[in-house]
Amino acid sequence: MTDALRADVPDDVAAAVAAAHRDHWGTVLAATVALTRDLDLAEDSVQEACVQALRAWTREGIPENRAGWLTTAARRRALDAIRRSQTLQRKLPLLVWDAEGHRDDAMAGTMADDGPATVRRIEDEAAPVVLDERLRLIFLAAHPALAPTSRIALTLRLVSGLSTEQIAAAFHLPTATMAARLTRAKKRIRLSRIPCRVPGAAELDGRLVDVLDVLSVLLAVGMRGKAEAGGDAGPRAAGDGETTRTTDAQAAVLDSTVHTLQVLGDLLPHHSEPRGLLAQALLLQARASTRIDERGRPVALAEQDRTAWDRELIERADHLVIGSLARGGRGPYLVQAAISAAVAVPARHEDIDWCEVVELYDALLMHWPTALVQLGRVVAVSEAEGAAVAFDHLEPLADELDAHRSFHVIRGELLGRLGAHEAAASAVRTALDRQGSAGESEVLREMLRVR
């Protein structure tokens, strides 16, 4: 929305519309797509409804049911657009709503109905939260037939309502590039007849993994922005506008990802994996302000100020983990959350039960037997059993992880603890040659100066 449009809007109304857009975009869009079977038309209608809300809520007051108001307005606008272009609409490929690709008779009836009953039906349908339609949208955006980059962009656009500009900034891409990516993805959905449906019981677990993998990537992107914002205590330089936009966009990605995980957990209460990833997100948020110092350098876990951590978020995450484990959950995202909770819950670093963390890593390796998971286990072993035992577990990973900076940092740390200072310095120099953040590089150079 432009500044000119906001100029005559009271602050409380502008804040209410912004909050409704953030909290209810996915629900309103899902309900509108259910009517239009056209993603672009539905998006345009929801955006227009938000613009209309700025004016209407200024005149009439902020409604109690904001999601219902926006849904009614968006569907009315979509319905008007459909009526104006019925002939053209019949010639265009519409979104397949179910696996069979049948289009509701209800839609044809809705398009033909011009009377008050139409308004009443739309209002009635807008009253409850449209859970089934929102699930459809979540699974559509992360469909495995789409390219991974498209899944990520579509999830942010369709499910979370982020603008193309925000998504582009979060991934350091030109807006035009991201716009083209979104357009291609929507075209692929239409032309390939990818169904917008909730997967059946036989395929739900596999498709849920696709969704969580996308949200996991988004969580990592969002945490980069959170860490940078938390570590940047000083004033920004005049030329830092682009950095500010990127950090703000990444923060928006984080907020939208957490919100989507909360919705997914509510919609699929018998599945523990969404709760596991949500717990990870909450634990990362709880520690975010201490993970990066004021100069943008990463802070080691043992040196982070635990008194600055958000204990309310940690307790909430721990409750999610314990409850999901008690109900029999043992999936990889939940096990990852259990590892994070085991590290975050103790009030002091020295109170962490590292033997428990090692056991949890063993459980995670049953799902993901990768070298990077083994590297995390090496760190836990170094705390539980000492540097010598950990080093024995580390060396077999050398070939596979040689390109990873973290491997050489951990190797240098273990060698230093074992008294092999020259070899440790060599490992740190190798780490500097690998890709990593500027803050990490500064810490590594400082380590070399101290040695």
N, C-alpha and C positions, 0 to 999 in steps of 0.2 A: 504494500500500500504506500502511496506516495505521501510526502510531507504535506503537499497541498491538500490532499484528501483528509489528512488528520488535523489540519489547522483549526477547524471549527468544532472539533470533537472534544468533549470534556475528558480529562485524564482518566477518570474512573471508567468511562465507557471504553476508551481506547484500551485500557488494561484488561477489561472484561472480555473484549473481542479477542485480544491477543491470547488470553488464557484459554478461551473457548477453542480458538484455532489450535493451540498447542495440545489441549487435553482431549478434544473430541474430533479432530480432523479425520482420523481413521474411521470412526463410527459413522460420521456424516457422509464421507466419501463412499463407504461400503453400502450404505442405504441408497445412495444416489446411483451408484453403479448397478445396483439391483434393478433399478428402473430403466436406465439407459442402455446397459450392455456396451457402453462406449466409454473408455477410460478418459479420453481427452474431454469429451462433453461433460462428464461427471466432474472432472477436476475444475473445469471452467465454471461450472455451476456452483460448486462449493466456494470457489474464490469470490464469485459475484455475490454469493450469500453473505460472506464475511464483510464485503464492502457495504452491502445493503444494511447489515447490522449496525455499522458505525452510524448511519443516519437514523435508522429506525429506533435504536436504543437511546439515542440522544433525545429524540422526540417523545418516545413512549415509556422510557425507563428500561432498565436491564431486566430481562425475563428471568424467572426462577429456573425454568428448564432451558438452558442455553443450547444444549445439544439438540433438543427437540425443535427449537425455533430455527436453528441453522439447517436442520434436516428438512423441515417443511419448506423453507425458503429455497434451498438448493434444488429440491425435487420439483417444486413449482417452476423454477427457471428452466430446469432440464425438460420438463414436460412441455413448456412453451416452445422450446427449441425443437423438440421432436415433432410437434404439430406443424411447425413452420416448414419442416423439411422431410415430411413423411415419404415423399416419392424418392428422394435421394437416399434416405436412410435405408430403404428396402434394398438398395443396390450395393450397400457397403457391408463388408464382413463385420459382424458384431461379435462381441465377446461371448464365448461359449460358457454357459452358466453351469452346466453339468457335463459329465463324461459323454453322455449321449448327444449333447449339442442341441437339445430341444429348447425352444424359446417359449417362455410362459405365455399361455393364452391371456393371462392377466395383464400383460403389457399391452397387447393389442386393445383390450378393453379399456385400459387406462388412457391410451392415446385417443380413443374415440369419444371419451367421456369429457364433456366440456362443462358439466354442471357442478352445483355445490357438492354433490356426492364425492367428486374427485378430491376437493379440498378436505372434506371430512376424512376420506380414506387415507390421504397423505398424512394428516395430523395424527390419525390413529396409529399408523405405522411408525411414526416418528417418536411416539411416546416411550416405548421400551428401548433399551439399548439393543442394537441389532447385532447380537453376538455372532450368529451363524455367518452373516455377511462379512463381518470383520475378519473372521477366521479364513473365509474364502480369500480375502484380499491378501492376508499375510502369507498364505501358502502359494498364491499366484505370483507374488513378487519374488519369492525365493524358489521358483520352479526350476528343477534340474535341467530342463531343456534350454534354459537361458544361460548365457555366459556368466561366469562368476561376478565380473565387474558390473554387469547389467542387474544381477540380483541385488547387489549392494545398493546401487543407485535407485532402483525401483522401490526397494523397501523404505528408503529414506523419503522418497517422493510420495508414494501411494499410502504407506502405512503411517508415516510420521508427519507428512505435510511440509517437509523442508522445501524451500525454494530451490530452483536449479542453481541459483547463484551461491546459496549456502553449501549445497552439496559439492559444487565445483571447488569452492574455497577450501573445504575440509580436506579434499584430496589433491590440492595444489594443481588444479587443472583449469584451463580457460572455460568460461561459462559456455561458449559455443560448443566446445568439445563435449561437455557433459550433457548439453541439450540434445546434441546429435545422438549420444549414447542412449538417452532416455527414449528418444523418438524411435530408434532402431529396435529397442527392446519391446516397445508397445506394438510396433509393426509386426515383430516376430510373434507376439502373442496372438494377434488377429489372424495373420496369414497361416500360422501353424495350427490354429484352432486349439490352442492350449486352454484347457477348461479351467474356469474359475469355480473351484469346488473344494470342499473339505475332504481330504483323502479318507477312504474307507479304513476300517479297522486293520485290514491286512497290510496296508501300506503306510499307515499313519506314523509309526515309529521311524521308518526310513525317511519320510518326508519331513518329519519334525527335526531330524538331524540336519537336513538341508537348511531349514530356517535358523536353527541355533548356530550353525557354522557362519551364516551371514551375520547374525547378531554379534557373534564373538569377534569378527573382524571389525564391526562398527564400534564395539566396546573398546577395542585397542586404539582405534582412531580417536574416539572421544576422550580416552584417558590421556593421550598425548596433549590435547588441548587443555585438559584439566591440570595436568602437571606443569605445563608451561605457564598457565595463568597463576597457579599457586606459587611458582618459583620466581615470578617476576614481580618483585616488590618495589622496584625503582621506577622512575618515570620513563616513559617510552620516548625514543628519539622521534624527530619529526618525520623521518622516512619510514617509520614502522607501521604505517597504515595497513599495508598488506598483511603483515604479521598479525596485527590486531584482528583483521577480518578472518584470517585463517583460524586463530585461536578461538574467536567467538563462534565460528561455524563448527569447530570441533566440539566445543562445549554444548552446542545445540544437538549435535549428533549423540553425545553422551546422554543428555536428558531424554531425547526421543527413544534411544535404545533401552534405557532403564524403564521408561513408560511402556514400551512395547513388550518387554519381558514381564512386567506386572500384568498387563492385559492377557498375555499368553498363558501365564500361570493361572489366572482366574478362569479363562476359557477352557483350559485343559487341566482341571484340578487333580486328576488321577495320574498325571505324568510328572515325574520328579525332575527331569532334566531342565525344563525352563526355570524351575525354582533354584536349581544348582547354579545356572548361569546368572540369574538375578542375584543370588547371594555373593557370587564373585564380584559382580558390579558394585554392590553395596560396600563390600570390603575394600575394593579399590578406591571408591569415593571416600571412605572413612580415613584412608591413609594419604590421600592425594596431596594434602598441603605440606607433608613432611618428606615426600619422596624426592623433591628437587629443592636445592637451596636457592638463595636469592641471586646467585650468579648463574642459575640454570644448570647446575651440576647435580648428577644423581647422588643421593645419600644412601649409604649402605643400611640394610635393615637394622643391624645392631646399633647404629648411630641415630636412628630416627627417634624423634621425641614422641613417645607413646602417649604422654599426657595431652598432646595436641590432637590425637586421633578422635574421631567422632564415635564415642562409645555407644550411642543410641543406634547408629547404623550397624556397628559390629554386633550388638546384641540381636538386632533384627535378622541379620544374616545368619548368625549362629542358630537362631530359632528355626529358620528355614532349613538349614542343613540337618539339624537334629531331627526335626519333624519328618523330613523326606527320608532320611536313613531309617527312622523308626518304622516308616511305612514300606520298607523294603527296597527303596531306591538304591541302585549301585552303578548308575551310568557314569560315563567319564566326566561330564560337566559337574555332576554332584560330587564326585571324588575330588576333582580340582577344587571345588568350593570347600570341601572338608580340609584339604591341605591348607588353603588360605586361612580358614578359620582357626586351625590348630596353631598357626603362626601369629594371628592377630589377637586372639582372645586373651592370652596371658598379659597381665599388667606390666611384666618385666620380660625383657628379651631372654634372660637366663632361666626363666620359668617355662620356656617352650619345651615340650616333650618331643625331642627330635627322633626318638625311636618310633613314636607313633607316626611322625611325618614320613619316615622311611617306609613303614608298612603301607601307608596310604599311597606313596609313589609306586610300590609294588602292585597295588590294586589298579592304579592308573595304567601301568604298563600292560596289564592284561587287556585293556581296551586299545591303547595307543602305544605299541612297542617301538617307539621312535627314539632316535639318538638324543633329541632335545629333551624328551621326558627323562631319559637316563641321566642327562646332564643335571637336571633339577634334583634327581635322586642323589647324585654325587655330592651336591652341596649339603643335603640333609645328612648324608653319611659322614661328611667331614665334621659336622657338629656332634653327631651321635657317637662316632667311633674313632675320630681323629683323622688328621691329614694324610697319614701314611696309607691307611685303608682306602680312603677316598681317592688318592692318587692312583692306586691300583685299578680302581673302577673307571677312572678317567681316561687313562692311556689308550684303551681299546677303541675309544670314540674319536681318536685324533684324525684319522683319514676322513671320516664322514663329516666332521664338524670343523675342519680346518678353515673354512671360509667364514665361520661365525666368530665375531669378536668376543662374545661371551665365553666361548670355550677357552680362549687364550687368557682372558682375564682370570678365570677360575684356576687355570693351570698355574699362572704366575702367583696367585694368592697361596695355593697349596705348596708350591715350591718354596716360597718365602717362609711359610710356617715350618717347613722341613729343614730350613737353614741353607738351602741351595740358592743363594742370593744372585749369583751371576746368571744361572739358568732362569730364575724368576724375572730378572730384568730383561732377558732375551724374550721371554714370553710376553711381557708387557709391550715391548717394542713391536712384536708381531701383531699384538692386538691393535696397536695404533695404525698399522697398515690395513686393517680390515675396516669395513664400513661401519659407521656409528655416529652418534650425535656429537655436536661440538662440545657439549658439557661433559660427556664421557671422555672425550679426547683430552680435555683439560685435566680431569682427574688422573688419567693415565700418565700424562706428562709430569704431573706433580709427584706421582709415585716414583717415577724414574729419578727426579731430582732428589727425593728423600733418600733413595737407595744409593 
